[in-house]
Amino acid sequence: LTEAEAEDALTLILEEEISKVRSAVFLIAARMKLETLEENIGYWRAMDKTTVRHPIELDQLLQIADPFDGFNRVPYFGFYTIPVLAAIGLPTYGHSAPSLPPKLGITFEDILCQHYGVNPQGNHARRIELVKEFQFGYINMQEAHPLLEKLRDLRMEIVKRTMLSTMEKMLMPLEAQAGGNYLATSYFHRGYETSMIAVAKLSKFNLTMVGNGAEGTTLYGVHKAAKVFIESGKEKTKEVLCQLSIMFSEETASEIEDAYKALKSEEYDLSKFVGWGESALKSGTGPATSLIACQAGSLFHFCGLSRSFQEGYDAACKVLHEGSCYNKLMQHINKITN
């Protein structure tokens, strides 16, 4: 398809102008044949123009958009990294949804609603206010993109990933008015980074990070050496090799690697997972601590706010040991629920 045809096709599906059967057949066929670059750009345009976008009075804002099907293998603590990034000077929010196929793993929204009891709907405006007030928060696709959310039942029946899984991570529900809009996202299957980088060039993000992190998340370079692509409007996209041994000191690299290996063999449920995350925020203790500091420090450095990955890591460790992030997170959650 041409870019315009792809945009028109997905627009028809989003606006429910064709049957669910034909919609499902199209989504499956598009992925089976593999999307072209032009098609993916067209699909993104269809989703981007139907995103409910809100301006927010912040000088800079980072969006973390991990896969909307969540994680279900090694525990991933991006949810708890978000208030840490805010504490060290980078306003940040997570963009997610209740878990989707094929993994049906844990997402930011699952943690927020299933464990902390936040209502998944009806509080979108409040969540946006709290991002400004606390410098961090969590936005739900159900209200940021209701047309896309309407396809949930269809996606449950399709099971496999469609192009929606790739491009929904590239949307912008909040826009910092001063122009410092950053996106950290990821790809799993090699090749999709090409389309994502092309879309980043067309988007309103001033800086986009795309890498293959642990279980397809934005925890870059921990499970294996990973190339992260940085698109910031320059003539050539920057490529950075994320490998613990070259990012951090020997001691720090060992701490991160040991924590990841230890968690890799752990069995856990949502409650146990939350316990690890909260322990890190309360006192900088437990296996989640170095992984949270690694992710926060890396993203902080990629956004140009620290001189090195190690400096970002040390700043994150400092606020974790102080314990202020836990109190802020609890206050934030209480203000959503009350």
N, C-alpha and C positions, 0 to 999 in steps of 0.2 A: 504494500500500500504506500501511497505517497503520505507525507506528513499530514496534509490536510484531510485525506481520507481516514487515516488512523484517528485523528482528533474527532472527526465527525462520527465515526463508528462508536467510539467509547462515550461520546456525549449522548448518543441515542440510548446506549445501555444505562448510563447514569441517570438519565431523565425518564427511564422506564417507558420509552416510546416503542420498544419491541418486546417480544415475549421473553420470559425467563429461559425457555428452552433454547431459543436462538441466541440469547445472550451467553448462556453457558457454552454452547457449541463454539461461538466466536472466541471466547476467552481461552478455551482449551486448545483450539486450533492455532491461535496466535502463538501460544507458548510452545506447542509441539513442533511447529515449523521453525521456531526461534525468530525473535523480533529483529528487524533491521534497525539501524540507528535512527533513520527517519521515522519509522513507526513508533519507536519508544519516545521520541521527542513529541510526536503527535499525541500519544497517550498521556504524556505528562501535561501537555497543554490543556487537554480536556479536564484533567483533575485539578490543575492549578487554577483555571478560570472559575471553577465551581467551589473552591475552598472559601470558607467563611473566614476572612482575614481581618484581624483587629490591630490597629496601631497601638503602641505602648510607649509611654514616655520614659525611655531608657536610652542611654548613650550607646550601649552595646548589649547584645543578647545572644547567647549560644543556645541552639536547639540540639538536643541529643535525640536522634531518631534511630533506634535499634530495630531489628526485625519485629514486625507486629505479630509474629507467631511465637515470640518469646524464647526463653531458654529452658531446657529440661535435662541438661547433662551436668556440667560443672557449674556450681552457683556463680551467678554474675551479679555484682553489686552496684550497677549503674544508678539504680534508684537512690542509693545512699551517697553516691558521688556528687549528685546534683547540689545538695545544700553545702557540700564542702567547696565546690567551685565558687559558689556565691560568697562563701566566707573568705576565700582568698582573693576575691576581687573581680570575679567574672559572673555576672548575672546569667543564670542557666535555667532552662526548663526541659522536661522530657515530653516528647510527643509520642503517644502510643494509643492502644485500644485494648479492650478485653481480648484475650488470646484468640488467634485465628489459626486455621490449618496452614501447613501440614503438621507442625510440631505440637500445637495447642499447649505451649509451654507457659512460663510465667512472664508477664509483661509489667511495666510500671503501673498500668491501670489495674491489673489484677492485685498487685501488692496494696495499692491505695484503697481499693474497694473491698476485696475479700478479707484482708487482714485488719486494716484500720477503719473499716466501716464507712468509708466515704460513699455518698450516693453517686453513681456513675453519670447521672443526668440531672439537668435542672440547675446546675451551679456553675455554668461556663463563665458567666460574667464575673462571678465571685472569684473563680480560679485566676482569671486574668488580673483582677485587682490585687490578688495576693502575690502574683509574680512581681508586680511593681513594688508592693510593700516589703516583701521579704527578699527580693532579688532572686528568687527561685520558685519553681512550681511544676505542675504536671497538667498537660492539656490532653483532652480525650478526643479521638477522631469522631466519636459519636456525635459530638456537637461542633467540632471544627470542620467536619466534612460529612454532613448527614446523608448526602446522596451516595457517597462511597459506603457509609455504614449500612445503607439499605441493601447492599449486596452481600451482607454477612451470611444469610441463609444459603444463598447461591454458592458462596465460597466454601461453606461447610460441606455442601454436596459435591463440589468439584474436588475438594481435598488438596490437590496439587497446587503449587505456586502458580500464579498467573503474573502478567506484567504489572498488575495492581500492586503486588508485593514489592516490586522493585521501585516503582515510582511514587508510592504513597509516602515513602521516607524522604522524598525530595520536596514536599509541600511546605508552605510557610503560613501557619495559622496566626503567628504573632510577628509584627514588624516593628523593630526599634526605630523610632523616629529620627534619631541622629545618624542613622545609616550604618551602624556597626552590627550587621546581622551575620552571624556565623552558624554553620551547620556541621555537625559531626555525625556521619552515618557510615554505612558499611555495605559490603556485598559478600555473597558466599561463593557463588559459582564464577569462576574466572571468565572474563569477557564483559560482564555487566558493568564493570567500572567505566568502560568506554562510554556507554550511553549516559551513565550517571554524571560523568565529568562534562559531557556535552550539554546536558540539562543544567548543570551548575553554572555554565557560562551564560545561559539564557535567563537564569533565575535572578531574584532580587537579593540573593545572599552575596555579601561582600567577600566572604571566604568560606569555602566548603572543603571539608576533610572526608575523604572516602577511602576506607581501608578494610582489609579482611581480618577482623579481630577474632578473639576467642568465641566460638560458636556463632560467628557472623555478627558479633557485637562491635562496639566502639572501644573495647579493651584491646588496644593494638599491641602486638609484639610479645604477648605473654605466652600463648600456647605454641607459637612458632615465630620465626622471623617473618615480618609482614611489611609489604610496601604500602605506604599511605600516600595518596595523591592529594595535593593541596592546590585548589583552584581559587585564585584571587583576582581574576581579571587581567593577569599579566599575559604576555604573548605565549609563554610556554607554561604548562602545568608543572608544578614542582613535584618531585618524587622523593620521599624520605624512607629509608629503610629503618623499620622499627625492630630492634633486636636488643634484648635486655642488656647484653654485655657491652653494647656500644652507647646505650642511652644513659645508663646509670653507673654508679660506682660498683665495684665488685661486691661490697657488702650489701648494698641495696638490691642489686640484681639477684643475689642469692636469697634474700628475704622474700622477694616477689615470687621467684621460681619455687621456693620451698612451700610457700602458702598455696600456690596454684596446684602443685602436685599433691599436697595433703588433702585439699578439697576435692580433687579429682576422684578420689576413692571413697568419699563420704556419701552416705545415703542421707537424704534430707527431705523434709516436707516444708510447706510454707512457713510454719511456725518456727522451725529450727533455723531456716534461712534468715528470717527476720531477726532472730536472736543474735546471729553473727553480725548482721548489719548494724543493729542498734549498739552492740558492744563496741564496735569500732567508733561509732559516733559519740558514745558516752565517755570513753576513756582511751581510745586508740589501742584497744586490746583485741585479741582474737584473730582468726585467720583472714578476715575480710579487710583488716586495716591496710596492709601493704598493697592489696589489689585496688582498693579505693584510692589510695594515695598515688598509685601508678597511673590510674586512669585520669584522675584530676590533674596531676602534674603534667602528664603528656598533652592533654587537651589545652591546658593553660599555656604551655610552651608553644604549641602549634598556633595559637591565637596571638602569639607575639608578646605575651605578658610576662615571660620569664626568660632569662638568658640561656637556660639549659633545662633539659628534662629533670635533672637532679635537683635544681633549684625549685622547680615546680613541685616535685615530690616532697622536698623538705618543708615547703610552705604548707602543703596539705597535711603532712604528719603533725605539724605544730598545732593546727586548729583541731585535728582529731584528738590529740592528747589533752587539749584544753577542755573538750567536752561540750563546747557551745553549740555545735551543730545538732546534737540530739535535741536540746531544748528548743532550738529554732524549728526543727522538723515537727515536734509535737505541737508547738504553738500554731504552726502553719496548718496542720491537719485539724486541730480543734476549731480553727476559724473557718475551715471549709464545712465542717459538720454542724457547727452551731449557727 
